[in-house]
Amino acid sequence: MRRALPILAVLVVLLAAIAIANPFILEPAGFLAFLKRAAPLVVLAAGQYFVVVSGEFDLSVGSLVTAEVVIAARLIDGDESATWPVLALLIVAGLLAGLVNGVLTTKLRVPSFIVTLGMLLVLSGAVFLWTGGAPRGALSEGFREFGRGGLGPVPWSVLILLVTGAAAIWLMRADFGRTLMATGDNERAAALSGVRVDRVKIFAFMLSGLSAAVAAILLGGFAGVSAQAGQGLEFSAITAVVLGGVVLGGGRGSVLAAMAGAVTLEALFTLLNLYGISGALEFTVQGVIIIAAVAAGAIRLPRKPTPRRGDAHAAS
């Protein structure tokens, strides 16, 4: 919880600035509506956290979200009876995509940046080839309920966000969380101490794929079908994670802070929109945040001293 305090303080400041321009956010209905918009990114950031803290990247989640929304619309095509089978298929597809990313990264020793970038391009090309740039079909009302409906006054997306957060915190406090941190901090030392590094990383990628599937369900339910449904979400998720103080390179960071970073990023975008600042600046803001976070991490974490040539010769 202590690691999340700085980003939570920033979030409070941003929410106060939003409230000055739009006091509706101070009301329960207004705040829940804000959380409903933020939920897909928060869920995605939780999944990205597991990969980043293990020392890897997942750049494929945005295109995976798009692919899943487009596939769901094509398979359901307005048929209510197909809703639950397709939802199950989306979850399996997300896990499978994560499994492929993890296996290629760990077993073939291909850098995760290259693997997931390749997956991004494969999925983007497949979606364009299948749709021609114009998605076909329609999502059922049962599917849309996850993004637009709720249990009483509380939207389903907010409830799913809370369940995701609780599950992520539980995982990080379990043995998996400790081995994941150890892997990200020093992979070789973790392996020598008995940690099955490959298995841990593969599971982290599968969690990221699962989070992309859940985000696709929420986003499709909220915004409908679009061939650009997940465009740029991979960068937003990484930005949210580093905004929450997670170190790129692995081994340090809190999942609660990463999710708070996603809410903070959504609050920042909302504030820019309220004050009439162009949405085109969102990518600029994300780029500045990532560069600043990496620079700050480099300052806080000094390089290990490299032995001088004479010292190495003497030691031998």
Helices and strands as residue ranges (DSSP letters): G 2-4, H 5-21, G 23-26, H 28-53, H 61-76, G 80-82, H 83-106, H 112-131, H 141-148, E 150-151, E 154-155, H 156-173, H 175-185, H 187-192, H 197-223, H 233-243, H 255-274, H 281-300, H 309-315
